[in-house]
Amino acid sequence: MSRIDESRAFIPLGIAVLTVSDTRSLAEDKSGQTLADRISDAGHTLVDRAIVTDDATLIREKVLGWSRDERVDVVITTGGTGFTGRDVTPEALEPIFEKRMDGFSAVFHRISYDKIGVSTIQSRATGGVVNATFVFVLPGSPGACKDAWDGILKAQLDYRHMPCNFVEIMPRLDEHLKRRG
């Protein structure tokens, strides 16, 4: 079963939060604020936080920019995962995933099912790796952000979490790009 290994030191990560919305401002962004608060409370660094409209090009450019920033280890987006015409976050980001994280979606939906039942099928939450940076694509509700952080990300972004976590594999995320001598 999972546990925290207190003999290991906590390693703070740099995390950027992107809210995808045509209607919210930073002052009104409850989902982004929920994530920002949880990131800080866990001991990580909120490197940047932004809002872009539901435009695939803008979403992709922002995430690609952060993935190239050495201070950013993780990008979390919120919003644009539904089925309406303006919901384009998965379409914007999945094509740039070097590795797709199917397990993230599966576990997110399992947690969500316990809270909202079959309504969880209306989310296309996903995750992957872009330029050796973890990217998580969450729905735009504060509840969904809480569920993803509290149920998955808090543990997986903690180096002390056992039996395994994302932090310990981060140095090897780009090993496929290294030339062999």
N, CA and C atoms as a LAMMPS dump frame, in Angstrom:
ITEM: TIMESTEP
0
ITEM: NUMBER OF ATOMS
543
ITEM: BOX BOUNDS ff ff ff
-5.0000000000000000e+02 5.0000000000000000e+02
-5.0000000000000000e+02 5.0000000000000000e+02
-5.0000000000000000e+02 5.0000000000000000e+02
ITEM: ATOMS id mol type element x y z
1 1 1 N 0.837 -1.187 0
2 1 2 C 0 0 0
3 1 3 C 0.878 1.247 0
4 2 1 N 0.339 2.345 -0.454
5 2 2 C 1.142 3.556 -0.531
6 2 3 C 1.397 4.135 0.86
7 3 1 N 2.522 4.843 0.966
8 3 2 C 2.918 5.44 2.237
9 3 3 C 3.916 6.553 1.97
10 4 1 N 4.197 7.355 2.97
11 4 2 C 5.22 8.396 2.908
12 4 3 C 6.463 7.884 3.624
13 5 1 N 7.588 7.916 2.941
14 5 2 C 8.863 7.523 3.519
15 5 3 C 9.506 8.767 4.118
16 6 1 N 9.388 8.917 5.421
17 6 2 C 9.888 10.109 6.115
18 6 3 C 11.403 10.224 6.081
19 7 1 N 12.105 9.147 5.698
20 7 2 C 13.566 9.229 5.623
21 7 3 C 14.022 9.965 4.358
22 8 1 N 13.119 10.155 3.405
23 8 2 C 13.446 10.887 2.183
24 8 3 C 13.067 12.357 2.354
25 9 1 N 13.885 13.223 1.793
26 9 2 C 13.611 14.659 1.862
27 9 3 C 12.563 15.049 0.823
28 10 1 N 11.683 15.957 1.189
29 10 2 C 10.71 16.495 0.245
30 10 3 C 11.452 17.329 -0.794
31 11 1 N 11.09 17.185 -2.057
32 11 2 C 11.704 17.959 -3.141
33 11 3 C 10.627 18.856 -3.745
34 12 1 N 10.726 20.164 -3.527
35 12 2 C 9.712 21.058 -4.104
36 12 3 C 9.86 21.153 -5.617
37 13 1 N 8.733 21.086 -6.299
38 13 2 C 8.713 21.191 -7.755
39 13 3 C 8.218 22.565 -8.181
40 14 1 N 8.56 22.947 -9.389
41 14 2 C 8.039 24.161 -9.987
42 14 3 C 6.819 23.805 -10.82
43 15 1 N 5.697 24.42 -10.501
44 15 2 C 4.429 24.072 -11.157
45 15 3 C 3.776 25.328 -11.718
46 16 1 N 3.273 25.215 -12.945
47 16 2 C 2.542 26.299 -13.598
48 16 3 C 1.093 25.863 -13.778
49 17 1 N 0.174 26.806 -13.599
50 17 2 C -1.264 26.529 -13.702
51 17 3 C -1.854 27.385 -14.819
52 18 1 N -2.538 26.716 -15.734
53 18 2 C -3.188 27.4 -16.842
54 18 3 C -4.694 27.15 -16.779
55 19 1 N -5.454 28.232 -16.685
56 19 2 C -6.91 28.134 -16.752
57 19 3 C -7.333 28.456 -18.179
58 20 1 N -8.16 27.589 -18.736
59 20 2 C -8.676 27.772 -20.088
60 20 3 C -10.126 28.207 -19.959
61 21 1 N -10.394 29.459 -20.332
62 21 2 C -11.745 29.996 -20.176
63 21 3 C -11.938 31.23 -21.037
64 22 1 N -13.116 31.335 -21.595
65 22 2 C -13.498 32.535 -22.339
66 22 3 C -14.115 33.593 -21.432
67 23 1 N -14.434 33.221 -20.195
68 23 2 C -15.22 34.115 -19.348
69 23 3 C -14.553 34.515 -18.038
70 24 1 N -13.553 33.799 -17.579
71 24 2 C -12.974 34.075 -16.263
72 24 3 C -11.788 35.026 -16.329
73 25 1 N -11.632 35.774 -15.244
74 25 2 C -10.422 36.557 -15.015
75 25 3 C -9.699 35.889 -13.85
76 26 1 N -8.465 36.285 -13.58
77 26 2 C -7.741 35.699 -12.448
78 26 3 C -8.508 35.884 -11.143
79 27 1 N -9.139 37.028 -10.975
80 27 2 C -9.885 37.303 -9.743
81 27 3 C -11.084 36.37 -9.577
82 28 1 N -11.637 35.889 -10.676
83 28 2 C -12.824 35.017 -10.633
84 28 3 C -12.489 33.544 -10.816
85 29 1 N -11.236 33.22 -10.939
86 29 2 C -10.805 31.87 -11.291
87 29 3 C -10.681 30.98 -10.064
88 30 1 N -11.789 30.383 -9.658
89 30 2 C -11.792 29.53 -8.462
90 30 3 C -11.006 28.239 -8.667
91 31 1 N -11.071 27.664 -9.855
92 31 2 C -10.346 26.413 -10.104
93 31 3 C -8.842 26.63 -10.084
94 32 1 N -8.378 27.659 -10.783
95 32 2 C -6.948 27.967 -10.768
96 32 3 C -6.458 28.316 -9.376
97 33 1 N -7.279 29.035 -8.617
98 33 2 C -6.905 29.391 -7.254
99 33 3 C -6.862 28.165 -6.354
100 34 1 N -7.8 27.245 -6.555
101 34 2 C -7.801 25.988 -5.802
102 34 3 C -6.483 25.252 -6.013
103 35 1 N -6.059 25.161 -7.262
104 35 2 C -4.792 24.485 -7.552
105 35 3 C -3.609 25.262 -6.985
106 36 1 N -3.596 26.575 -7.17
107 36 2 C -2.489 27.395 -6.659
108 36 3 C -2.345 27.232 -5.146
109 37 1 N -3.455 27.249 -4.441
110 37 2 C -3.413 27.085 -2.983
111 37 3 C -2.874 25.721 -2.589
112 38 1 N -3.336 24.68 -3.254
113 38 2 C -2.883 23.328 -2.925
114 38 3 C -1.403 23.136 -3.257
115 39 1 N -0.96 23.702 -4.35
116 39 2 C 0.451 23.623 -4.737
117 39 3 C 1.323 24.25 -3.648
118 40 1 N 0.972 25.447 -3.23
119 40 2 C 1.74 26.142 -2.186
120 40 3 C 1.653 25.417 -0.852
121 41 1 N 0.456 24.979 -0.478
122 41 2 C 0.272 24.273 0.789
123 41 3 C 1.098 22.992 0.858
124 42 1 N 1.317 22.355 -0.297
125 42 2 C 2.094 21.113 -0.339
126 42 3 C 3.598 21.378 -0.276
127 43 1 N 4.018 22.643 -0.435
128 43 2 C 5.432 22.977 -0.377
129 43 3 C 6.1 23.164 -1.727
130 44 1 N 5.318 23.109 -2.798
131 44 2 C 5.857 23.324 -4.137
132 44 3 C 5.864 24.816 -4.459
133 45 1 N 6.468 25.18 -5.579
134 45 2 C 6.547 26.559 -6.02
135 45 3 C 5.594 26.78 -7.195
136 46 1 N 4.714 27.75 -7.049
137 46 2 C 3.86 28.148 -8.172
138 46 3 C 4.7 29.09 -9.026
139 47 1 N 5.209 28.585 -10.137
140 47 2 C 6.118 29.352 -10.992
141 47 3 C 5.354 30.403 -11.781
142 48 1 N 4.168 30.032 -12.276
143 48 2 C 3.376 30.966 -13.059
144 48 3 C 1.931 30.494 -13.066
145 49 1 N 1.062 31.445 -13.332
146 49 2 C -0.369 31.153 -13.437
147 49 3 C -0.93 32.081 -14.5
148 50 1 N -1.737 31.532 -15.401
149 50 2 C -2.264 32.335 -16.495
150 50 3 C -3.648 31.843 -16.895
151 51 1 N -4.328 32.687 -17.658
152 51 2 C -5.609 32.327 -18.266
153 51 3 C -5.486 32.583 -19.759
154 52 1 N -5.942 31.617 -20.551
155 52 2 C -6.065 31.809 -21.994
156 52 3 C -7.477 31.405 -22.396
157 53 1 N -7.917 31.931 -23.522
158 53 2 C -9.243 31.579 -24.026
159 53 3 C -9.216 30.166 -24.601
160 54 1 N -10.393 29.656 -24.893
161 54 2 C -10.54 28.311 -25.447
162 54 3 C -10.094 28.301 -26.913
163 55 1 N -8.818 28.475 -27.111
164 55 2 C -8.222 28.522 -28.436
165 55 3 C -7.054 27.539 -28.44
166 56 1 N -7.138 26.515 -29.28
167 56 2 C -6.134 25.45 -29.265
168 56 3 C -4.72 25.969 -29.469
169 57 1 N -4.536 26.926 -30.338
170 57 2 C -3.195 27.465 -30.588
171 57 3 C -2.647 28.159 -29.354
172 58 1 N -3.466 28.986 -28.707
173 58 2 C -3.011 29.693 -27.499
174 58 3 C -2.7 28.718 -26.364
175 59 1 N -3.535 27.705 -26.198
176 59 2 C -3.317 26.696 -25.152
177 59 3 C -1.994 25.976 -25.398
178 60 1 N -1.814 25.497 -26.617
179 60 2 C -0.61 24.749 -26.971
180 60 3 C 0.642 25.615 -26.805
181 61 1 N 0.593 26.857 -27.275
182 61 2 C 1.762 27.74 -27.162
183 61 3 C 2.138 28.001 -25.711
184 62 1 N 1.148 28.212 -24.862
185 62 2 C 1.44 28.486 -23.444
186 62 3 C 2.089 27.27 -22.787
187 63 1 N 1.518 26.095 -23.021
188 63 2 C 2.059 24.879 -22.41
189 63 3 C 3.442 24.566 -22.975
190 64 1 N 3.63 24.719 -24.275
191 64 2 C 4.96 24.494 -24.852
192 64 3 C 5.984 25.463 -24.279
193 65 1 N 5.604 26.717 -24.113
194 65 2 C 6.514 27.69 -23.516
195 65 3 C 6.927 27.293 -22.116
196 66 1 N 5.959 26.916 -21.31
197 66 2 C 6.282 26.487 -19.943
198 66 3 C 7.12 25.212 -19.945
199 67 1 N 6.86 24.304 -20.89
200 67 2 C 7.612 23.044 -20.923
201 67 3 C 9.082 23.273 -21.268
202 68 1 N 9.383 24.412 -21.857
203 68 2 C 10.772 24.752 -22.188
204 68 3 C 11.456 25.588 -21.096
205 69 1 N 10.697 25.989 -20.098
206 69 2 C 11.202 26.801 -18.99
207 69 3 C 11.79 25.86 -17.939
208 70 1 N 13.062 25.996 -17.66
209 70 2 C 13.733 25.086 -16.726
210 70 3 C 13.162 25.145 -15.313
211 71 1 N 12.445 26.209 -14.982
212 71 2 C 11.848 26.318 -13.642
213 71 3 C 10.575 25.496 -13.509
214 72 1 N 9.988 25.084 -14.63
215 72 2 C 8.693 24.392 -14.621
216 72 3 C 8.896 22.883 -14.793
217 73 1 N 8.482 22.132 -13.781
218 73 2 C 8.531 20.671 -13.82
219 73 3 C 7.189 20.076 -14.214
220 74 1 N 6.119 20.806 -13.883
221 74 2 C 4.76 20.298 -14.068
222 74 3 C 3.873 21.446 -14.542
223 75 1 N 2.972 21.135 -15.484
224 75 2 C 1.945 22.079 -15.907
225 75 3 C 0.598 21.433 -15.621
226 76 1 N -0.286 22.186 -14.98
227 76 2 C -1.643 21.711 -14.737
228 76 3 C -2.589 22.691 -15.411
229 77 1 N -3.436 22.167 -16.299
230 77 2 C -4.446 23.013 -16.914
231 77 3 C -5.797 22.678 -16.31
232 78 1 N -6.689 23.657 -16.314
233 78 2 C -8.046 23.448 -15.839
234 78 3 C -8.999 24.118 -16.822
235 79 1 N -9.978 23.348 -17.278
236 79 2 C -10.968 23.872 -18.203
237 79 3 C -10.804 23.344 -19.61
238 80 1 N -11.922 23.318 -20.327
239 80 2 C -11.91 22.929 -21.726
240 80 3 C -11.868 21.447 -21.994
241 81 1 N -12.292 20.623 -21.012
242 81 2 C -12.234 19.167 -21.2
243 81 3 C -13.586 18.536 -21.493
244 82 1 N -14.617 19.347 -21.656
245 82 2 C -15.954 18.803 -21.908
246 82 3 C -16.189 18.51 -23.376
247 83 1 N -17.446 18.523 -23.775
248 83 2 C -17.818 18.139 -25.13
249 83 3 C -18.408 19.269 -25.963
250 84 1 N -18.479 20.48 -25.406
251 84 2 C -19.067 21.56 -26.189
252 84 3 C -18.064 22.023 -27.256
253 85 1 N -18.54 22.82 -28.174
254 85 2 C -17.716 23.265 -29.285
255 85 3 C -16.465 24.008 -28.877
256 86 1 N -16.494 24.716 -27.764
257 86 2 C -15.335 25.491 -27.328
258 86 3 C -14.357 24.676 -26.482
259 87 1 N -14.715 23.476 -26.103
260 87 2 C -13.847 22.636 -25.268
261 87 3 C -12.783 21.966 -26.132
262 88 1 N -11.576 22.544 -26.147
263 88 2 C -10.526 22.068 -27.054
264 88 3 C -9.197 21.762 -26.365
265 89 1 N -9.168 21.75 -25.041
266 89 2 C -7.88 21.554 -24.368
267 89 3 C -7.241 20.205 -24.699
268 90 1 N -7.966 19.085 -24.641
269 90 2 C -7.321 17.821 -25.031
270 90 3 C -6.831 17.829 -26.482
271 91 1 N -7.613 18.414 -27.395
272 91 2 C -7.188 18.475 -28.8
273 91 3 C -5.932 19.326 -28.964
274 92 1 N -5.802 20.352 -28.139
275 92 2 C -4.626 21.221 -28.201
276 92 3 C -3.379 20.521 -27.692
277 93 1 N -3.524 19.689 -26.661
278 93 2 C -2.345 19.162 -25.975
279 93 3 C -1.994 17.715 -26.287
280 94 1 N -2.968 16.87 -26.506
281 94 2 C -2.637 15.466 -26.749
282 94 3 C -1.707 15.265 -27.955
283 95 1 N -1.826 16.048 -29.032
284 95 2 C -0.897 15.851 -30.155
285 95 3 C 0.566 16.159 -29.814
286 96 1 N 0.816 16.929 -28.767
287 96 2 C 2.206 17.232 -28.414
288 96 3 C 2.73 16.352 -27.278
289 97 1 N 1.884 15.457 -26.754
290 97 2 C 2.357 14.526 -25.731
291 97 3 C 3.381 13.582 -26.361
292 98 1 N 4.546 13.501 -25.757
293 98 2 C 5.529 12.504 -26.165
294 98 3 C 5.138 11.144 -25.596
295 99 1 N 4.569 11.176 -24.425
296 99 2 C 4.049 9.976 -23.76
297 99 3 C 2.697 10.354 -23.187
298 100 1 N 1.707 9.534 -23.417
299 100 2 C 0.373 9.77 -22.879
300 100 3 C 0.226 8.955 -21.596
301 101 1 N -0.459 9.514 -20.615
302 101 2 C -0.619 8.895 -19.317
303 101 3 C -2.065 8.409 -19.141
304 102 1 N -2.377 7.282 -19.732
305 102 2 C -3.743 6.759 -19.665
306 102 3 C -4.185 6.486 -18.234
307 103 1 N -3.259 6.09 -17.389
308 103 2 C -3.593 5.796 -15.997
309 103 3 C -4.111 7.01 -15.244
310 104 1 N -3.617 8.206 -15.593
311 104 2 C -4.107 9.407 -14.927
312 104 3 C -5.601 9.572 -15.164
313 105 1 N -6.003 9.454 -16.409
314 105 2 C -7.418 9.588 -16.741
315 105 3 C -8.249 8.521 -16.026
316 106 1 N -7.766 7.286 -16.034
317 106 2 C -8.507 6.193 -15.406
318 106 3 C -8.698 6.425 -13.907
319 107 1 N -7.623 6.815 -13.218
320 107 2 C -7.725 7.039 -11.772
321 107 3 C -8.571 8.284 -11.486
322 108 1 N -8.396 9.334 -12.283
323 108 2 C -9.22 10.526 -12.093
324 108 3 C -10.705 10.162 -12.199
325 109 1 N -11.069 9.398 -13.222
326 109 2 C -12.475 9.035 -13.393
327 109 3 C -12.97 8.13 -12.259
328 110 1 N -12.105 7.291 -11.724
329 110 2 C -12.498 6.436 -10.594
330 110 3 C -12.814 7.296 -9.372
331 111 1 N -11.953 8.269 -9.096
332 111 2 C -12.173 9.176 -7.965
333 111 3 C -13.43 10.006 -8.206
334 112 1 N -13.562 10.525 -9.395
335 112 2 C -14.703 11.358 -9.752
336 112 3 C -16.017 10.577 -9.68
337 113 1 N -15.986 9.334 -10.097
338 113 2 C -17.187 8.497 -10.059
339 113 3 C -17.732 8.378 -8.635
340 114 1 N -16.832 8.253 -7.676
341 114 2 C -17.257 8.151 -6.277
342 114 3 C -17.953 9.422 -5.791
343 115 1 N -17.663 10.544 -6.44
344 115 2 C -18.249 11.826 -6.014
345 115 3 C -19.466 12.222 -6.841
346 116 1 N -19.4 12.043 -8.171
347 116 2 C -20.483 12.541 -9.028
348 116 3 C -21.118 11.459 -9.887
349 117 1 N -20.749 10.214 -9.661
350 117 2 C -21.36 9.12 -10.406
351 117 3 C -21.008 9.15 -11.882
352 118 1 N -21.969 8.702 -12.686
353 118 2 C -21.699 8.565 -14.116
354 118 3 C -21.479 9.9 -14.828
355 119 1 N -21.755 11.006 -14.171
356 119 2 C -21.485 12.311 -14.788
357 119 3 C -20.002 12.5 -15.096
358 120 1 N -19.138 11.68 -14.511
359 120 2 C -17.707 11.77 -14.789
360 120 3 C -17.391 11.544 -16.267
361 121 1 N -18.285 10.864 -16.992
362 121 2 C -18.006 10.611 -18.411
363 121 3 C -18.017 11.888 -19.242
364 122 1 N -18.48 12.989 -18.67
365 122 2 C -18.505 14.249 -19.408
366 122 3 C -17.167 14.987 -19.359
367 123 1 N -16.158 14.372 -18.762
368 123 2 C -14.828 14.977 -18.706
369 123 3 C -13.862 14.167 -19.552
370 124 1 N -12.992 14.876 -20.235
371 124 2 C -11.922 14.235 -20.999
372 124 3 C -10.569 14.558 -20.361
373 125 1 N -10.512 14.448 -19.035
374 125 2 C -9.253 14.681 -18.315
375 125 3 C -8.193 13.742 -18.869
376 126 1 N -6.972 14.271 -18.974
377 126 2 C -5.89 13.473 -19.539
378 126 3 C -4.562 13.945 -18.96
379 127 1 N -3.519 13.249 -19.28
380 127 2 C -2.191 13.64 -18.842
381 127 3 C -1.144 13.087 -19.779
382 128 1 N 0.033 13.696 -19.727
383 128 2 C 1.12 13.233 -20.562
384 128 3 C 2.408 13.96 -20.241
385 129 1 N 3.388 13.749 -21.093
386 129 2 C 4.702 14.365 -20.935
387 129 3 C 5.013 15.168 -22.194
388 130 1 N 5.442 16.416 -22.003
389 130 2 C 5.839 17.305 -23.087
390 130 3 C 7.195 17.901 -22.718
391 131 1 N 8.213 17.661 -23.53
392 131 2 C 9.553 18.205 -23.258
393 131 3 C 10.018 17.892 -21.836
394 132 1 N 9.857 16.649 -21.422
395 132 2 C 10.261 16.186 -20.091
396 132 3 C 9.535 16.924 -18.963
397 133 1 N 8.337 17.421 -19.253
398 133 2 C 7.505 18.116 -18.272
399 133 3 C 6.171 17.385 -18.18
400 134 1 N 5.755 17.076 -16.967
401 134 2 C 4.448 16.457 -16.795
402 134 3 C 3.362 17.484 -17.063
403 135 1 N 2.327 17.089 -17.808
404 135 2 C 1.193 17.955 -18.113
405 135 3 C -0.077 17.215 -17.742
406 136 1 N -0.902 17.861 -16.914
407 136 2 C -2.178 17.284 -16.488
408 136 3 C -3.297 18.209 -16.922
409 137 1 N -4.303 17.653 -17.571
410 137 2 C -5.41 18.403 -18.158
411 137 3 C -6.67 18.066 -17.369
412 138 1 N -7.136 19.052 -16.573
413 138 2 C -8.249 18.833 -15.653
414 138 3 C -9.496 19.59 -16.103
415 139 1 N -10.652 19.123 -15.653
416 139 2 C -11.88 19.885 -15.888
417 139 3 C -11.82 21.241 -15.194
418 140 1 N -12.75 22.103 -15.548
419 140 2 C -12.744 23.471 -15.044
420 140 3 C -13.483 23.726 -13.759
421 141 1 N -13.9 22.696 -13.05
422 141 2 C -14.605 22.922 -11.789
423 141 3 C -13.641 22.821 -10.607
424 142 1 N -13.854 23.638 -9.571
425 142 2 C -12.999 23.53 -8.379
426 142 3 C -13.037 22.125 -7.771
427 143 1 N -14.193 21.491 -7.791
428 143 2 C -14.304 20.138 -7.235
429 143 3 C -13.426 19.14 -7.969
430 144 1 N -13.411 19.226 -9.291
431 144 2 C -12.576 18.322 -10.083
432 144 3 C -11.094 18.594 -9.815
433 145 1 N -10.739 19.864 -9.649
434 145 2 C -9.348 20.208 -9.344
435 145 3 C -8.948 19.67 -7.981
436 146 1 N -9.837 19.786 -7
437 146 2 C -9.576 19.223 -5.672
438 146 3 C -9.398 17.713 -5.765
439 147 1 N -10.297 17.053 -6.487
440 147 2 C -10.225 15.593 -6.604
441 147 3 C -8.906 15.151 -7.231
442 148 1 N -8.506 15.812 -8.32
443 148 2 C -7.264 15.435 -9.004
444 148 3 C -6.052 15.689 -8.118
445 149 1 N -6.015 16.859 -7.461
446 149 2 C -4.86 17.161 -6.606
447 149 3 C -4.847 16.244 -5.388
448 150 1 N -5.946 16.221 -4.652
449 150 2 C -5.97 15.472 -3.398
450 150 3 C -5.842 13.966 -3.617
451 151 1 N -6.433 13.463 -4.7
452 151 2 C -6.476 12.025 -4.926
453 151 3 C -5.335 11.452 -5.739
454 152 1 N -4.622 12.297 -6.49
455 152 2 C -3.565 11.785 -7.365
456 152 3 C -2.282 12.614 -7.255
457 153 1 N -2.391 13.882 -7.605
458 153 2 C -1.192 14.695 -7.807
459 153 3 C -0.411 14.969 -6.536
460 154 1 N -1.076 15.213 -5.447
461 154 2 C -0.359 15.489 -4.198
462 154 3 C 0.612 14.362 -3.87
463 155 1 N 0.167 13.127 -3.997
464 155 2 C 1.024 11.982 -3.699
465 155 3 C 2.071 11.763 -4.784
466 156 1 N 1.67 11.789 -6.035
467 156 2 C 2.605 11.477 -7.115
468 156 3 C 3.664 12.558 -7.327
469 157 1 N 3.394 13.776 -6.859
470 157 2 C 4.381 14.852 -6.969
471 157 3 C 5.184 15.023 -5.682
472 158 1 N 5.139 14.015 -4.829
473 158 2 C 5.892 14.013 -3.571
474 158 3 C 6.932 12.903 -3.634
475 159 1 N 8.194 13.281 -3.626
476 159 2 C 9.3 12.325 -3.728
477 159 3 C 9.269 11.269 -2.632
478 160 1 N 8.645 11.581 -1.519
479 160 2 C 8.595 10.654 -0.378
480 160 3 C 7.523 9.585 -0.543
481 161 1 N 6.634 9.743 -1.517
482 161 2 C 5.526 8.798 -1.696
483 161 3 C 6.049 7.473 -2.234
484 162 1 N 5.655 6.411 -1.569
485 162 2 C 6.085 5.067 -1.935
486 162 3 C 4.86 4.221 -2.252
487 163 1 N 4.936 3.275 -3.138
488 163 2 C 6.178 2.676 -3.611
489 163 3 C 6.842 3.408 -4.773
490 164 1 N 6.171 4.345 -5.43
491 164 2 C 6.806 5.09 -6.51
492 164 3 C 6.092 6.426 -6.695
493 165 1 N 6.739 7.321 -7.429
494 165 2 C 6.182 8.651 -7.649
495 165 3 C 6.793 9.234 -8.914
496 166 1 N 6.191 10.306 -9.403
497 166 2 C 6.688 10.954 -10.617
498 166 3 C 8.039 11.629 -10.412
499 167 1 N 8.306 12.126 -9.225
500 167 2 C 9.524 12.904 -8.985
501 167 3 C 10.769 12.067 -9.236
502 168 1 N 10.748 10.822 -8.8
503 168 2 C 11.941 10.001 -8.937
504 168 3 C 12.248 9.625 -10.382
505 169 1 N 11.27 9.705 -11.278
506 169 2 C 11.55 9.387 -12.68
507 169 3 C 11.813 10.634 -13.532
508 170 1 N 11.616 11.802 -12.961
509 170 2 C 11.798 13.035 -13.725
510 170 3 C 13.172 13.147 -14.4
511 171 1 N 14.267 12.764 -13.758
512 171 2 C 15.565 12.901 -14.429
513 171 3 C 15.692 12.049 -15.694
514 172 1 N 14.821 11.055 -15.856
515 172 2 C 14.926 10.158 -17.008
516 172 3 C 13.849 10.409 -18.066
517 173 1 N 13.034 11.43 -17.906
518 173 2 C 11.95 11.666 -18.852
519 173 3 C 12.446 11.981 -20.263
520 174 1 N 13.639 12.555 -20.365
521 174 2 C 14.147 12.91 -21.687
522 174 3 C 15.299 12.021 -22.144
523 175 1 N 15.456 10.846 -21.533
524 175 2 C 16.591 10.005 -21.891
525 175 3 C 16.53 9.523 -23.344
526 176 1 N 15.339 9.495 -23.93
527 176 2 C 15.23 9.101 -25.334
528 176 3 C 15.833 10.141 -26.278
529 177 1 N 16.075 11.346 -25.771
530 177 2 C 16.643 12.422 -26.587
531 177 3 C 18.165 12.458 -26.535
532 178 1 N 18.734 11.749 -25.574
533 178 2 C 20.187 11.783 -25.4
534 178 3 C 20.875 10.854 -26.416
535 179 1 N 21.966 11.326 -26.964
536 179 2 C 22.725 10.533 -27.928
537 179 3 C 23.571 9.498 -27.18
538 180 1 N 23.629 8.361 -27.768
539 180 2 C 24.454 7.308 -27.174
540 180 3 C 25.846 7.384 -27.799
541 181 1 N 26.857 7.281 -26.958
542 181 2 C 28.218 7.464 -27.397
543 181 3 C 28.799 6.313 -28.007
